[in-house]
Amino acid sequence: MANDLRTFRLVCADKDISSVEELLREQGFEFRPEPFYSMARILEKEPFPLGESIAARYGRIYIQDRSSMLPPLMLNPQAGEIVLDMCAAPGSKTGLLARLTGRDGFVLASEPSSDRLALLRQNLRKVQAVNTATVHYESQKLPLPLSSWKTIQLDPPCSGWGTLNKNPKAMDVWKGGKTIPLVNLQRLLLEKAYGLLAPGGKLVYSTCTTNIQENEEQTRYATEELGFELLHLPRPEGFTIADPLLPDMDGVLRVDGSGGGQGFYLCGLRKPGNQETELPETGTPNGRKITLQKIEFPEAVDFSLLPDGDIYEFKGKAMFLNRHALEKLPKGLRWQGFSIGKINRDKFRPDPFARCLLPSKPASSALVIEKAQDLSNLLSGQSLSAPAKGKGPVGLYYKDMLLGFCGKKGNRFIWTDK
């Protein structure tokens, strides 16, 4: 197994696995399952860039290094759980957390960079992680109440020495004293995470570097200086795990890149104690709350499919605000919900990717495509004939799998992702 192994994960319900795999195979892709996660796949044949495949363009797969999938899987949030992702962009791990916590769960994703925040939101939109919200903060300065989170993921900026197959200059760029600012930032983030964790709460700290200063030494700092307890993480099947570089580190995972995927480091940490968290004082969002009975929307849209929460209009954008966010996020925190479409003069137009609003049974106006080539033609800008004239948007399905919303003009179906 080479260390440049290409991997991806399926983004779908179990019932749609065969449909996603069929789409990939019809375009010439070959792959095999990973042993450590049922939705992960190893790419074996790539006739053209996987990111340009139908499945990728509709957000039904997500290209992600196998090692990068481990932090959410090791954190292992349960369905309905609430998670803080402290360094979220580009959103690979956030999206997986959103899947693991499920429809009734919630993930708050924090990112300080404006450009990377935009990428984070774009990726969450593609995979339809509707149970998320995002904030634009340096996570070491997040204005969240102390002891208010039971589950936190921390994958901080690091030197990236484990990604040399993709970033061959990483070790030259980050060597010697150049890593000191990263080490200091990681410690600030660990300290902040300790403060935010409720007693008994769990944190997974991870990096994509092999540098002991950013790995085992940070674990020792977390346990000996901050007061964390070290948890034992199970060894994931299919990975080569090297011995820790410091003693008394049983349960940490030093992923050896020679076994496939990037070199990675993970440790599980627990804040001692056991007490319930108190809900902070929350504020009312600045937008306009939407009353569904007073807006016009296409017949394909079913708002009842959304998790518990409200829909607000912010400068023409229709945003879904998760109930967990409304009840947990404190007054004064600037945060953004999940975009589901646009509002114009009380008319709602769904986002093209908003399959979260599509019922499993297509409406009479829906476009149901049976052949992958027809989907490819639609994505390339070609229109498809419609049985009757009408206006869009309408539901778009591949057989019985939800894809999003397609435009319609007269007797032609058209696709636009804007």
Sequence and secondary structure as in RCSB ss.txt:
>XXXX:A:sequence
MANDLRTFRLVCADKDISSVEELLREQGFEFRPEPFYSMARILEKEPFPLGESIAARYGRIYIQDRSSMLPPLML
NPQAGEIVLDMCAAPGSKTGLLARLTGRDGFVLASEPSSDRLALLRQNLRKVQAVNTATVHYESQKLPLPLSSWK
TIQLDPPCSGWGTLNKNPKAMDVWKGGKTIPLVNLQRLLLEKAYGLLAPGGKLVYSTCTTNIQENEEQTRYATEE
LGFELLHLPRPEGFTIADPLLPDMDGVLRVDGSGGGQGFYLCGLRKPGNQETELPETGTPNGRKITLQKIEFPEA
VDFSLLPDGDIYEFKGKAMFLNRHALEKLPKGLRWQGFSIGKINRDKFRPDPFARCLLPSKPASSALVIEKAQDL
SNLLSGQSLSAPAKGKGPVGLYYKDMLLGFCGKKGNRFIWTDK
>XXXX:A:secstr
  TT  EEEE S GGGHHHHHHHHHHTT EEEE SS TTEEEEEE SS GGGSHHHHTTSEEE  TGGGHHHHHH
   TT EEEESS TT HHHHHHHHHH TT EEEEE   HHHHHHHHHHHHHHT TTEEEE S GGG    TT EE
EEEE      GGGTTT TTHHHHS GGGGHHHHHHHHHHHHHHHHHEEEEEEEEEEES   GGGTHHHHHHIIII
I  EEE     TT EEE  SSSS TT EEEEGGGSS  EEEEEEE S             SSEE  GGGSB  TT
  GGGS SEEEEEETTEEEEEEHHHHHHS TT   B EEEEEEETTEEEE TT GGG  SS  TT EEE  HHHH
HHHHTT  EEEEEEEES EEEEETTEEEEEEEEEEEEEE    
